[in-house]
Amino acid sequence: MRRVIMRNNGFTEPRFMPLAFLPVAFVFLLVYSFSTSPLYLYEGFDSATFRTIGLGIIQGKLPYTDLFDHKGPLIFYIDALGQWLIPGKWGIFLLQVLSLTLSMYLIYRICRLFADVRISFVSTVLLFFPLIDFIVEGNQCEEWMLPYISLSLYLALSWLLGSADGSHRLWRSLVYGICFSVIFFIRPNDAVASIGAVMLGVFICLVVRRRYMNAAANALVFLGGCLLAALPVFGYFACEGILQDMLYGTVFYNIEYSEGVTLKTLGVGIILIPIIITGTDIFLSRRDSAISRINYILIPYLVLTLILIGKRDYYHYLLPLLPYVALFFTLCFRRSLRAVVAAVCILFLAGSFYQHKQLVKIVSERDYLENVYSQTDRMFLSVPEKDRNSVWNFNLYSTFEDRPRVCSLHGAFLHAGVTPGNRIFIRLHIDRFGKDERVESNAPEWVMRFMDGDDNESTEYIDSNYTLVAKTDRSCGFEVGLYRRNATEAGTDDN
């Protein structure tokens, strides 16, 4: 295969290169994956939700029907696998290290299509500047997509740069289809934006080259790859009788969720960063006839990303951009634009100020977090062991402390090794569901409540029908109470 690369300048690729990123990934995640690093007591927010559902799967519960969140099912089963391998944080953390190592190596292979060993390695390592900002708390959906995005992009770019007769091997489209479905069952938007752009670019290129039969065959094989990976997932949830619940949580809830986006929640950086990075990739590649064909993929990726990326100011949405950032660095090095690379790295580092502020707070408030979770752990011990996984999480999410927030109250369940008894255990989701999901409609025996929250119909019901059994003291800066249903209320239910 012909490659458009620079001279090696005396640098040869070591045989151990696939493992070269392993220690770097380990150290990076140990420091910056706040929610899963064994160094910290921080439990996270999104990550705590995924890990809670993963723990519930190990305990025999089902996602969506027993524990709800609006992400694809694979993120929950990844977290379940990690906790099944090694309980607590270590299992998930080691899976992250393996995933990030593989992603970095595949991104390095992408860079090698354009540059020598030294430039490719440096371009890949420099990704840790944007990654500090994009990883947020760690264990985000987009983090687990990176190997599939990088593999698909590498296969497509290597074909575009090395194809002699213009045809595209069908097995590559099969891989794209499998990767599409895997990512779809984590976060559908990213499947379309990342893998959809790759397949669309390949298809357009084949049509332009008048390889119509090859284009049609690749499109069909791509769909076959999607089905090959999707059918077992659909079959599993159909057998469990919760296929409709899974589809609602994965697709339809998110359509409703995205309707809440307004100009106030629109993240400017979420839009500008892909435009600047991918736009520069397009500009630099167009000026080099040897690699200009990669715009068959770059342009669809930019368009689909701007349409489908979450418009809220959540920077983990930008994790799928990392291979394109590495390509940006590589193309800049090819044109001796080292000052541009340095400036962009400095900007990424400046953008990670909030992450470092949170890191300092997590470390400095370790004793505080230990106190909070030791108190909530003792509260769960007040519940008979057989009932602990049926305690309702009424409104525990965060303590509404000043940002950056480090005390995850729904992480108290996870820290104690239990899972909530209510399906809608994240309070902000409850308004999208009917009264059947509320505490007054279910009258659970045990309820855990953040006592400093707002009063409403449900809190009045708890105050009238439950007895406070235990609570945290004011050394936490807030009060969480454990309530047990009154005997009179239980008797009413029995009648």
ZIWO-V846593 format. One record per pair of residues at least 24 apart in sequence whose C-alpha atoms are under 6 Angstrom apart, sorted by sequence separation. I is the first residue (numbers start at 1). J is the second residue. D is the distance in Angstrom with one decimal. If there is no record, write none. Layout:
I	J	D
I	J	D
//
This chain:
152	176	5.7
54	79	4.9
55	80	5.7
50	76	5.5
54	80	3.8
393	420	5.7
51	79	5.4
392	420	5.3
451	479	5.5
389	418	5.4
391	420	5.5
392	421	4.8
451	480	5.5
389	419	5.1
390	420	5.9
391	421	5.0
392	422	5.3
450	480	4.5
148	179	5.4
389	420	5.7
390	421	3.7
449	480	5.6
389	421	5.7
393	425	5.5
395	427	5.2
449	481	5.2
448	481	5.8
448	482	4.6
447	482	5.9
447	483	5.1
446	483	5.7
145	183	6.0
446	484	4.7
377	416	5.3
445	484	5.6
445	485	4.9
103	146	5.8
107	150	5.9
103	147	4.5
106	150	5.8
110	154	5.2
267	311	5.7
173	218	5.8
177	222	4.5
181	226	5.2
266	311	5.0
267	312	5.2
266	312	5.1
267	313	4.2
358	404	5.5
174	221	5.5
178	225	4.8
265	312	5.2
281	328	5.5
170	218	5.6
174	222	5.1
177	225	4.1
178	226	5.1
181	229	5.9
173	222	4.8
177	226	4.3
181	230	5.8
174	225	4.6
178	229	5.4
36	89	5.3
394	448	5.9
395	449	5.7
396	450	5.6
391	446	4.8
392	447	4.6
393	448	5.2
394	449	5.3
395	450	5.9
391	447	5.4
392	448	5.9
36	93	5.7
26	97	5.5
25	97	5.7
25	101	5.9
22	101	5.2
21	101	5.4
18	105	5.9
47	139	5.6
201	296	4.7
201	297	4.5
198	297	5.5
35	137	5.5
34	137	5.0
35	138	6.0
197	300	5.2
33	137	5.4
197	301	4.9
372	476	5.9
33	138	4.2
5	113	5.9
8	116	4.9
5	114	4.4
6	115	4.9
3	113	5.8
4	114	5.4
5	115	4.4
6	116	5.5
74	185	5.7
75	186	5.7
193	304	4.9
73	185	5.9
74	186	5.5
193	305	5.2
72	185	4.4
72	186	4.1
72	187	5.6
189	308	5.8
3	162	5.9
2	162	4.8
1	162	5.3
142	319	5.8
72	250	4.8
70	249	4.5
71	250	5.2
70	250	5.6
64	245	5.9
134	315	5.0
135	316	5.6
134	316	4.6
134	319	5.8
124	326	5.8
123	326	5.4
123	329	5.5
123	330	5.9
107	323	5.7
130	348	5.2
129	348	5.8
133	352	4.7
129	349	5.8
68	423	5.5
67	423	4.3
68	424	5.6
66	423	4.8
52	414	5.9
48	411	5.6
56	419	6.0
43	411	5.5
//
